[in-house]
Amino acid sequence: MENIFPPIPSEVILTFGGFMTAPSNMSVTGVIAASTAGSVGGAVVLYYIGGILGLGRMKRIILKYGK
């Protein structure tokens, strides 16, 4: 979610995930695997959006909003 919705920092999500491993049946390995898969999945989505938009349009967006 942090890649798609930047206002949600990963530190908040990972802290909560780590906290939930103690009182529940979640494992640390599962939380790490899920957070890694989520991060990579979000990056792949953004990569394909950039590929669809093209280099020229991406440059215009970055120049307009990337300050």
Secondary structure by P-SEA (a helix, b strand, c coil): cccccccccaaaaaaaaaaacccccccaaaaaaaaaaaaaaaaaaaaaaaaaacaaaaaaaaaaccc
